[in-house]
Amino acid sequence: MEETLITEGKYKYLEIGEGTPIIILHGLLGGLSNFNGVVDHFPSLGYKVLVPELPIYTMPLLKTNVKSFAKFLEGFIKHKELKKVILLGNSLGGHIGLLHTKLNPNVVKALVITGSSGLYESAMGDGYPKRGDYEFIKKKAQDVFYDPEVATPEIIDEVFATLNDRIKLVKTLAIAKSAIRHNMSKDLPHMLTPTCIIWGKNDAVTPPNVASEFHELLPDSDLFWIEKCGHAPMMEHPKEFNTILEAWLKARNF
C-alpha cells in the first residue's frame, strides 16, 4: 500500500474508486493496511475510498492530541474539496471521527465506528508499554485480537519498533492521555449523524459495554456484533465486517 500513497503538501493518502467518499481513519498503532479488506471491497460498489495517513508522530508534542487530529481531518476534507463524507474509524480513528462529526456535522453524512475510544478511559489499553520488552509488546499486540494468530510477526515487529523509539513512545502516551481526557459522553446525545457501530463481541480493549453505551447515547445509531472477534473487526473478520457495513449503507441509502 505504501507504493500507492499520494503525497500533496502535508497530506499523504490512498485514494481508490469514484463516488460517495468513505474516509478511513486508522488507530494509534494501526497502519493503513489494517483496512485492506474495506479498501478492496467498496470501490467496486460506487464509493471513493480515501485513507489519509494521520500525523500521529509528526505533530509537535503540544499538538499531539485528538482535537489536533480532528482539525487535520477537517483540513484534508477541504483540501480534497469533499462535501458529504462517510467517516470510518477504528479505535483512536473512531474517536477522531466522532469529534470531527461533532465539530462539522454538515460535512459528515454518516459515521462508522469500531472499537472506538471516546467513552472508556482505558480505551488505549491498560499498562504502559515497556520499551525493549518484546514479549510484553507481543502479548499486548495479541490481546487486541480474539485469535492471537492475527497478530503476525510483522505486526508485532512494527509495534515494537514504534514503542522502542523514545519520541514515538512519548507521543503514544500523550495521545492515550488525550483520549482519556476527551470523554464524549456529554456530546453524543446531541449528535444526530446516522452512526453504524460494528463491535467485536470479545473486544478486550474497548469491551462490549462500551459499544452498548455508544448505542444508547447516539440518537441515530445501529449496533452490530461480530462473534469471536476482538478490537479490530475489519482485520479479524473482514468479510463479515464488509457485509454488515454494505448492508447498512444500502439500508440507509448512502
BELLINQUI-V772405 format. One record per helix or strand of 2 or more residues. SS is the DSSP state (H for helix, E for strand). FROM is the first residue (numbers start at 1). TO is the last residue. If there is no record, write none. Layout:
ss=SS from=FROM to=TO
ss=SS from=FROM to=TO
This chain:
ss=H from=2 to=4
ss=E from=6 to=8
ss=E from=11 to=16
ss=E from=20 to=25
ss=H from=32 to=45
ss=E from=47 to=52
ss=H from=61 to=63
ss=H from=66 to=79
ss=E from=85 to=90
ss=H from=92 to=103
ss=E from=108 to=114
ss=H from=134 to=143
ss=H from=148 to=150
ss=H from=153 to=163
ss=H from=166 to=181
ss=H from=185 to=188
ss=E from=194 to=200
ss=H from=208 to=217
ss=E from=221 to=226
ss=H from=233 to=236
ss=H from=238 to=251
